[in-house]
Amino acid sequence: MTVRVSKPAFNLREKLSELDVPVGSHGSQVMKSSSTEETFNIVRAGRKNLIINGEMNINQRNGGSSITIPNGTGGTYQLDRWAVNEATGGSVSVNMDGDPQNYAQVSHFEKAMQIACASDNSSLSSSENLHFFQNIEGHNMSHLGWGTKHAKPVTLSFWVKTNCAGVYCVGLENNAPDRCCIREYYQNGEHIWNKVVLTFPGCGDGTWLTNNGCGMRVRFCLASGTAYDDGVDGEWVNSDELTAGTQVNFISSTSNRFFITGVQLEEGGSATPFEHRSITEETLLCQRYYHQISATTGAQWLFFVYNTTSYSRATVVHPVMMRVAPTVSSIDLSNTGTQSGTQFNGTQRTTVYVNNPSNISSLSVAKFSAEL
């Protein structure tokens, strides 16, 4: 006897898709990727943070000391790679602070940059402003494809706390500057560490340098007059702006404080965990733009060549190839001798003439700056 059994037809692909596989939405994207390149882009592995010294723990110039920022200088460096522009009738002091170590949510950061209002200015004129910024070298952001139809978005994330409530603005701009995008974020003034995540669309036009010049400027605004308030939140405009017209005036009271750390700027539309680099690597990244020597650190980099009895040459071998031949300042010679000029100045070493070289033992202090 023959027994015939019939079954309803079913689609194997549909049945597999119904399985409860705990991979999550991101895991599903990885499983669907068709190439190693696509998988890599989804995982976002490798070096990603375009910001240098985002942990605020490198301060070659001032160490833990607080300094008052000079007015209207166009940008004064305190912590490495971070410049502060104070162009108001008030003033601010800036220092590297250990505050994050006291709070669990940011305890993985050793330091923060603290900005304190030292003298207030409650009524800003149109051109007055206060902001801090970092210039990103063109070589380091060329992969974003900005200025072309292939421009990629970027996401900025950072931890911040302040007792000055209100809307704050942060913007990206080109070197011209004739392309700018502003994003707003609100702080309630409770002086509690909180994480801010902001995504910027890629800029498909304008000129974005991809050499050793300033490819992109990241600017955090703390106060601004009306001359720089024509930005539009989340949109690119063809002008130089600091705000979208809603920026709080941080410099309105001497009790105001602003802390920031964990700054990360990365390709893509979402924020990933902060990229912690070793202190050695982070220091070397900073020293491409600035380094200094002292009586205790300079000996290993210096040697003297005596050409005659009237002068000698002191050579500094830079710890890393600098962005450009640096500006040399604050030369201080041990014993006797005075600098008389620069014989050779390059990205890998700098040589200066020294007059009256009698009993010179070392070049005890020198500063080398190749900032953008």
N, C-alpha and C positions, 0 to 999 in steps of 0.2 A: 504494500500500500504506500502511496506517495503522499506526503503531507506538505502542503505549500503554506509558507508563512509570509505575510506581506507586512512591511513597515512603511510608515510615512517617510517621505524624503526629508532630509534635513541638510542644512548648510554647515559644513565643518568649521569654516572660518568664523561664522556667526557664533557658533557654540564656544569656540575658543575665546572670542572676545567677551563672552559673558563670565568667564572664570574670574574669581575674586583674587587677582594677583596684587599683593601689597607693594606695588612699585611707586605709587604716587604719580602725579602729573609730570614731575620732572623726570622720574625714571622712565615713564612712557616715552618722553621725547628722546631719551638716550637710546631706548630699544628700537625706535623708529629711524634713528639716524642711519644714513646710507654710506657714510665714509668716515675715516678717522678724523678728517678735518672738521666735518660736521659735529662729530662727537666732542672734539676738543673745544669747539666754540660753545657747545651747550654746557659742558662741565666748567668752562672758564678757568682752566688750569694755567699754571705758570705765573710769571710776573704780570701784575695788573695795575698797581697803583701808580698813577702819573704824578702824584704829589710826593715830594721829598720832605722828610722830617714831619710827616703827618702826626707822629706821636709826640711831637714837641719836646724831644729829649736831647737834642743837639743844640748847644749854645756856645760856640767857640769864642764869640766876641765878649760875652758878659757873664758866662756861667750862671749862677743863681742870683746875680745882682739885678735889681730893678733900675730901669733908666727912664727918664722923662724924654718923650719924643720931641725933637725940635719942630717948631711950627713951619709949615709950608716948604719942606725940603723935597717933596716929591716921592719920598719913601725912605725911611730909616730902618735898617736891619737891626733886630734885637736877637731873636732866635734865628738859627740858620734857615735860609730860604724864605723867611717870612719878613716882609717889609711893612711898616706902618706909615700911612700918610695922614698927618694931622694938620689940617688946613682950616682951623676954626679959631675963634677968639678964646677958646679954652685950652686945656692940655690934658694929656693922658700919660700914665706911667705903665710900663710893660715889663713883665718878668716871666721866667720859667718857674712854674709852681707845682708842688707835689700833691695838690688837692685830690686827684683821682684815687690815690692809694687809700683814701679814707672811706670810699664808697664801693660797695660790692659790684654794682653794675658797670663800673669803669675801672675796677682795680687791676685789669690787665694792661692798663696804661700807667706808666710811671709818672709822667709829667703832663702838664697842660700849659697853654699860654694864657696868662691872666692880663686883662686890660682894665685899668682902673681910671676913673675920671678924677684927675688931680685938681683941675679948676674948671668951673662950668661955663656954659654958654647956652642960655635958654632960648635965645632968638638968633637963628642962623640967617646970614645973608644968602643971596641966591647961589653964590659960587662956593660957599664954605662947605667942607665935608670932612668926614673922618672914616677911613676904611683901612683894612689890612689886606695884603695880597701876596700871591706867589706867581712868578712868571715861569711858565713851563717851556723848556727848550723845544724848538721845532722838531729836532731829531726824535724826541720822545713822544710826539703826538701825530707824527706823519701817517701812522697806520689808520687813523680815524677817517682819512679821506675827505676832510673838510675843505670846502671850496669846490667840490665836485658833486655830481648827482649820486655818488655812492657814499655820501657822508653818513657816518654812524652816530647813533645817540650815545650819550655818556650819563653816568649816574654819580652824583656827589653825595657822600654820606659823612656825617661827623657827629660827635657828642658835644653838647653845649649846655651851659647853665648860666643864668643871669638873674639878677634881682630887678632888672629894668624891663617891665612888661611892654609888649607891643609887637608890631610886625617888623621883621628884619628882612633884608634883601641880600642875595648873593648872586653874582653875575659872572659870565664868561665873555671874553671879548678878544678880538684879534689885535695885532700889534699896531694897526693903522692909526687910531682905532676907529673903524667905521662899521663894525658888526658887533652886536651885543645882545645877549639874552639874559634876562633877569628872572630869578625864581624867588618867591616869597615864603617865609615860614614864620609862625607865631610862637612867641614865648610868653608864658603867663606870669612871669616875675616871681615864681615860688622859689627860685634859686636851687632847683633840683636838676641833677644831670638827666638829660633826655637825648635820644638819638633822632637826628633829622636825616631824611632821605629825599633827595630831589633829583629828578631826571630832566635832562636837557635834550631837545632834539638836535640832530646833527645839522650843521650849517652848510647848505649846498652851494653857497656863492661867496664872493669876497675873496680876499687874499689872506691865506694862512701859511706862514713861513714853515718850511720843513727842513731848515738848516740849523746852524747853531745860534740863530737869533731867537727872539721871543715868539714862539708859535702860538701860545695862548696865555691869557692872563686870567687868574681866578681871584675875584675881588669880593670880600665880605664887607658890607657897608654897616656902619654903626650910626652915622648921622649924615644928612645931606640937605643942602638947600635946593631950590627949585630948578637950578640950572642943569641938574643931572637926574631929574625925576620923570623923564618921558619914556621909561622902559615899559614893556608889556609883559606881564607874568607868563612865562613859558613860550614866548615868541621872539624871533630874531628881528631886531630893528637896525636900521642903517645909520646909527649914531653912537655916541659915547655916553652911556648912562650908568648910574649907580643904583637907582631905585625905580619902582613902578608907581611912585607917588604916595606910598603908604609907610615909608620908613620911620620908625620911632627915633626920637632924638636922645641917643644914649648919653650925650655929654651935657644933659640938662641938670644933673645933680652930682655932687662930689661923692655921694654914697653909692653910685652905680658901679657895678663890677660885671665883667664878662669873661667867662672861661670857655676854652675850646680845646679839644684833643681828638685823636682818632680820625683825622681828615683823610678821606679816600676818594679819588676820582678815577673811575674805571669805565671801560667800554661796555656798552649794553644798557638795557632798560631796567635793570634791577641791581640792588646792592648785595654784594657778597660779604662774608666775614672779613674783618680788617686784616690786611697783609702785614704781619709782623716780620720785619727784616732784622738781621743781627745788628748789633751796635756797630760792629766793624764795617759792614756794608753800608749802613746808613751814613756813617761818618764819611766814608769815601765818596759817596754820592754828593754830600754837602761840599766836600773839598774840591770838587770840580769847579765850584763857583767861588769858594773862599777858603783860605786856610791861613794860619798864623803860626809863628814859631816863638819860643821863649828861651830863656837861658837854660831851661831844663829839657826842652824838647828839640832844640835846634841843632845840637852838636852832631847828630847822626846824619843830617842833611847838608852840612856845610863843610867846605874846605877852602883854603886860601892858596893862591898862587902869587908869589912875590915877583913882579916883573922888574922892579928897580928898588932902590932904597927910599923912593918917594911915594910909592903907592903900591897897592895890591888889589887883587880881585877876589871878591867873595861870591861863591856860587851856591844857590839854593836849588836842590833837586826836589821838585814838587812831588807830594805823595801820590798824586794821580794826575793824569793829563787834564789840564784845565781847559775850560771852554774856549778861551782866547788867551793871548798873552796878558797876564794880569797887570793891574795897577799896583805899584809897590808903594807902601807908606809905612810910617812909624818906624823907620830904621833907627836902631839904637845899638851902638857898638860898645862892647866891653873895653875897659882900659882906655886907650886913646884911639883917635881916628874919626874921620867924618866921611859920609858918603859924598861922592863927587859926581856921580852919574851912573847911568845904566849902560853897560857894554852890550849885553845880550838879554833879550826878554822874550821868552817863548812859552808854549803851553806845557813844556816838560821841565824847563829849568830857567832860572833868572840869574844873571851875573851883574854885579855892581862894582864900580870902581871905588876904592877906599883910599883917601889921602892920609898922610901921616900915619903909617901903619905900625909905628913903634909899639911893641908889646901887645898887639891885638891878639886875643885868644879865640874869640868867636863873635859872630853876629848875633847878639843876644835877643833882639826883638825885631820882627818884621811882619807886615801884614800884606797878603796878596789877594786881590779881589778881581774876579772875572764875572761879577754878577750881570744878569741880563738887564 
